[in-house]
Amino acid sequence: MDLSGAPDPEAAARAWMQARTERPRPLEGPLYDAALLRLGPAQWEWFLLQDHLVTDGISLMLIARTLAELYA
């Protein structure tokens, strides 16, 4: 989602993520939600929302480790 045209892209991203987080998620629907938010030419934020039914501490550790390796 491109938010780079917003007057304050970071505030727009926070508002979008807050609204997305507060949406009801029925169990028969997807148990995760993800989006890549463009805030500027070289500025991005990754939104990842996972239900506790599909994510545990080890899963979060693996995601964090993989992202750290990619950015290293």
C-alpha positions as a printed Julia matrix, in Angstrom:
72×3 Matrix{Float64}:
   0.0     0.0    0.0
   1.47    3.35  -1.01
   1.09    5.96   1.72
   3.93    8.17   0.46
   1.49   10.82  -0.79
  -0.08   11.36   2.64
   0.82   14.6    4.47
   2.38   12.5    7.27
   3.04    8.99   5.9
   4.17    7.6    9.27
   0.98    8.8   11.0
  -1.08    7.4    8.12
   0.69    4.04   8.5
   0.06    3.97  12.26
  -3.64    4.78  11.73
  -3.97    2.13   9.01
  -2.25   -0.52  11.16
  -4.36    0.37  14.2
  -7.59    0.08  12.19
  -6.42   -3.2   10.65
  -5.54   -4.6   14.08
  -8.95   -3.73  15.53
 -10.9    -5.51  12.78
 -12.69   -8.66  13.94
 -11.07  -11.82  12.62
 -13.36  -14.84  12.54
 -11.63  -18.18  13.12
 -12.81  -19.54   9.79
 -11.0   -16.7    8.0
  -7.28  -16.16   7.51
  -5.27  -16.43  10.73
  -2.68  -13.9    9.57
  -2.6   -10.61   7.72
   0.37   -8.96   6.05
   1.01   -5.81   4.04
   3.97   -3.81   2.84
   3.45   -0.07   3.35
   5.41    2.43   1.28
   6.12    5.62   3.23
   8.65    7.18   0.88
  11.06    6.43  -1.98
  13.27    4.26   0.23
  11.13    3.87   3.35
   8.88    0.86   3.9
   7.11   -0.75   6.83
   6.02   -4.35   6.98
   2.76   -5.06   8.76
   2.36   -8.6   10.05
  -0.58   -9.63  12.21
  -0.78  -13.26  13.3
  -3.32  -15.04  15.43
  -1.95  -16.85  18.45
  -3.29  -20.07  16.93
  -0.58  -19.98  14.23
   2.24  -18.2   16.06
   4.23  -19.04  19.16
   7.48  -17.82  20.67
   9.63  -20.01  18.43
   7.82  -18.81  15.29
   8.4   -15.18  16.27
  12.07  -15.91  16.97
  12.49  -17.51  13.53
  10.83  -14.56  11.8
  13.0   -12.06  13.71
  16.18  -14.06  13.04
  15.43  -14.38   9.32
  14.72  -10.65   9.01
  17.93   -9.81  10.88
  19.93  -12.05   8.52
  18.34  -10.42   5.48
  19.18   -6.93   6.71
  22.72   -7.81   7.84
